[in-house]
Amino acid sequence: MAKAKGTIIVDTEKCKGCEICIEACPPRVIAMSNEVNGKGYHYAYLKEPDGCTGCSNCGIVCPDGVITVYRQKVVMV
């Protein structure tokens, strides 16, 4: 049986901190950084990398398209 494992890359300089991705994330592994980018916005980041399933919900709902999702299948033996 294969299990999905994923990760995301956020373009932190373009993220406006709208938090829509956080609400769209089923495993709730995205959070807002305490730091700010060059425009003064708190940006999204993957706070629990092991919990990401690569579902792509965050990337789909991001209004600025700053989230890239990577997904791979992990074969369970």
VENKATA-V901055 format. One line per field, one symbol per residue. ss: DSSP state (H for helix, E for strand, - for the rest). phi: phi as a letter, one per 20 degrees, with the letter a starting at -180 (. if undefined). Layout:
ss=???
phi=???
//
This chain:
ss=-EEEEEEEEE---------HHHHH-----EEEEEEE-----EEEEE--HHH-----HHHHH-----EEEEEEEEE--
phi=.ddeccbccdfffdfemfmffffeegelddbeffedefenefdfbeecgfefdmfmgfffeffdmeddddcbedeed
//
